[in-house]
Amino acid sequence: MKSVNILGAGIAGMSAANFLAQSGFKVTIYEKCSFVGDSRDGDYEGIENWIFSENVSDFIKKIGFNDKKIIKYPVDEFYVHTDSSTPILVKNNLPFFNLVKRGSTKECIDYQLYKQCLKNDVRFVFDSKKIDNIDIYATGSKKATAYVNGINFETNAKNQSHLLLGSSFAPKGYAYMLIVNGEGTIATVFKKNKIKNQSPLQKCVDYFATRNIKFNNIKYFGGKGSFNYKKTKLSHPFFVGEVGGFQDLLFGFGIRFSMLSGIAASKMISGSKVSAYSDFKLLRKKMKLSFINRKLYERLNDKQMFKVALKFSDASKPLSILENAYKWNVKDLVSLRKIKHKYEIYSS
Ligand SMILES: Cc1cc2nc3c(=O)[nH]c(=O)nc-3n(C[C@H](O)[C@H](O)[C@H](O)COP(=O)(O)OP(=O)(O)OC[C@H]3O[C@@H](n4cnc5c(N)ncnc54)[C@H](O)[C@@H]3O)c2cc1C
């Protein structure tokens, strides 16, 4: 039995570990925190249903986890708010995304993946300082161009999801409010150096306060991510998840990218090279498309964002508009070439 060492017990590290353990490897994960999810804040994150072809449950099953053991809250409608208009309802017949909680407690996806890894005999070393003989690096976000400011809170408001667009809520980014069973998250995701002397987070909180949302037991959190394209190789030692640059560059959805990049590295280690390259190619394609989408998104002014939101609201299947934005066609290839000249593409 061969052994594999992984650094980082997050989404990518545990996806890789679980897959390798099921393939007969002896896997050890070294984690710098005292427990899984300790580096996260208990906020709700969405696993999107539009970038990859399988729905969230099928995807989770395909990569070797028991989907039934992961607590998810499907969201098939949300309101879009822009500076200048009344909220717009966007509704679909299938869920846009599934909300999962991030952190160390039982309700969190981090804990649920950990339990499944344990079942497959993955060994965890917490409070670890280990940095040598690592096969897979899965240590999360490092260099950031996108920042997240948020609050978690308790509330008596009903379950609901909101997306906020426009320069005062989140310059070149977006903000959201999610409420699940009395727990809420408001967060603003914005681009580096774009917010001077203003507080988009406070603006969002004030905005919902005027809409009669009560916030109790508020806890602030922060995070980072990337809006830049990074070329990572599929070779040993492997860099997976956000440390490898695997993330949706439009809105920062990184959970599925992290899982799949962890699986691709594991397949290389276990000898399934063709399948590994196919996963890797898919990740690259989706990242390139998300980069194009980001560059287009950044060109929208507040009025145009409102128009885009209306387009989604009027569509009978708005989810398919998002799906189409992540599919290849010749036009995309041409625009990527143009964009490459116009904007610097970062490579590691
Ligand atoms: C506030 C916020 C909201 C987000 N919302 C969404 C969302 O709605 N949907 C979505 O898909 N994505 C979202 N993302 C992105 C998503 O969380 C990440 O893409 C994903 O968690 C990355 O997985 P990862 O395994 O690379 O990193 P993580 O899951 O962060 O795990 C990294 C692990 O490595 C450990 N580590 C770090 N350094 C070391 C070291 N030197 N030695 C040992 N261990 C180490 C950390 O403690 C951590 O446990 C969000 C991110 C943030 C910050």
The ligand as a Tripos MOL2 file, in Angstrom:
@<TRIPOS>MOLECULE
LIG
   53    58     1     0     0
SMALL
NO_CHARGES

@<TRIPOS>ATOM
      1 C1        -16.3360   34.2270    2.6830 C.3       1 LIG1
      2 C2        -16.2420   33.3000    1.5320 C.ar      1 LIG1
      3 C3        -17.3950   32.9110    0.8790 C.ar      1 LIG1
      4 C4        -17.3200   31.9870   -0.1610 C.ar      1 LIG1
      5 N1        -18.4770   31.6180   -0.7820 N.ar      1 LIG1
      6 C5        -18.4380   30.6210   -1.6980 C.ar      1 LIG1
      7 C6        -19.6400   30.1220   -2.2500 C.ar      1 LIG1
      8 O1        -20.7350   30.6050   -1.9720 O.2       1 LIG1
      9 N2        -19.5640   29.0820   -3.1200 N.ar      1 LIG1
     10 C7        -18.3650   28.5090   -3.4790 C.ar      1 LIG1
     11 O2        -18.3610   27.5490   -4.2680 O.2       1 LIG1
     12 N3        -17.2120   28.9970   -2.9860 N.ar      1 LIG1
     13 C8        -17.2200   30.0070   -2.0910 C.ar      1 LIG1
     14 N4        -16.0540   30.4730   -1.5570 N.ar      1 LIG1
     15 C9        -14.8060   29.8560   -2.0080 C.3       1 LIG1
     16 C10       -14.6230   28.4980   -1.3250 C.3       1 LIG1
     17 O3        -14.7940   28.6350    0.0590 O.3       1 LIG1
     18 C11       -13.1990   28.0250   -1.6200 C.3       1 LIG1
     19 O4        -12.9790   28.0470   -3.0040 O.3       1 LIG1
     20 C12       -12.9220   26.6170   -1.1160 C.3       1 LIG1
     21 O5        -13.1750   26.4930    0.2540 O.3       1 LIG1
     22 C13       -11.4500   26.3060   -1.3790 C.3       1 LIG1
     23 O6        -11.1540   25.0310   -0.9030 O.3       1 LIG1
     24 P1         -9.6680   24.7030   -0.4820 P.3       1 LIG1
     25 O7         -9.6500   23.2820   -0.0620 O.co2     1 LIG1
     26 O8         -8.7330   25.1600   -1.5320 O.co2     1 LIG1
     27 O9         -9.4210   25.6380    0.7850 O.3       1 LIG1
     28 P2        -10.1050   25.5680    2.2280 P.3       1 LIG1
     29 O10       -11.4020   24.8540    2.1810 O.co2     1 LIG1
     30 O11       -10.0780   26.9610    2.7340 O.co2     1 LIG1
     31 O12        -9.0870   24.6730    3.0560 O.3       1 LIG1
     32 C14        -7.7210   24.9790    3.2130 C.3       1 LIG1
     33 C15        -7.2380   24.2300    4.4540 C.3       1 LIG1
     34 O13        -5.8060   24.2650    4.5090 O.3       1 LIG1
     35 C16        -5.4090   24.5930    5.8440 C.3       1 LIG1
     36 N5         -4.0630   25.1710    5.7540 N.ar      1 LIG1
     37 C17        -3.6960   26.3820    5.2700 C.ar      1 LIG1
     38 N6         -2.3500   26.5080    5.3300 N.ar      1 LIG1
     39 C18        -1.8610   25.3540    5.8720 C.ar      1 LIG1
     40 C19        -0.5560   24.8910    6.1850 C.ar      1 LIG1
     41 N7          0.5290   25.6090    5.9420 N.pl3     1 LIG1
     42 N8         -0.4140   23.6530    6.7290 N.ar      1 LIG1
     43 C20        -1.5140   22.8630    6.9790 C.ar      1 LIG1
     44 N9         -2.7970   23.2700    6.7040 N.ar      1 LIG1
     45 C21        -2.9530   24.4920    6.1530 C.ar      1 LIG1
     46 C22        -6.4760   25.5630    6.3100 C.3       1 LIG1
     47 O14        -6.5090   25.6820    7.7170 O.3       1 LIG1
     48 C23        -7.7350   24.8880    5.7390 C.3       1 LIG1
     49 O15        -8.2350   23.9070    6.6190 O.3       1 LIG1
     50 C24       -16.0740   31.4410   -0.5540 C.ar      1 LIG1
     51 C25       -14.9000   31.8470    0.0880 C.ar      1 LIG1
     52 C26       -14.9750   32.7730    1.1160 C.ar      1 LIG1
     53 C27       -13.7110   33.2070    1.7960 C.3       1 LIG1
@<TRIPOS>BOND
     1     1     2 1
     2     2     3 ar
     3     2    52 ar
     4     3     4 ar
     5     4     5 ar
     6     4    50 ar
     7     5     6 ar
     8     6     7 ar
     9     6    13 1
    10     7     8 2
    11     7     9 ar
    12     9    10 ar
    13    10    11 2
    14    10    12 ar
    15    12    13 ar
    16    13    14 ar
    17    14    15 1
    18    14    50 ar
    19    15    16 1
    20    16    17 1
    21    16    18 1
    22    18    19 1
    23    18    20 1
    24    20    21 1
    25    20    22 1
    26    22    23 1
    27    23    24 1
    28    24    25 2
    29    24    26 1
    30    24    27 1
    31    27    28 1
    32    28    29 2
    33    28    30 1
    34    28    31 1
    35    31    32 1
    36    32    33 1
    37    33    34 1
    38    33    48 1
    39    34    35 1
    40    35    36 1
    41    35    46 1
    42    36    37 ar
    43    36    45 ar
    44    37    38 ar
    45    38    39 ar
    46    39    40 ar
    47    39    45 ar
    48    40    41 1
    49    40    42 ar
    50    42    43 ar
    51    43    44 ar
    52    44    45 ar
    53    46    47 1
    54    46    48 1
    55    48    49 1
    56    50    51 ar
    57    51    52 ar
    58    52    53 1
@<TRIPOS>SUBSTRUCTURE
     1 LIG1         1 GROUP 0 **** ****
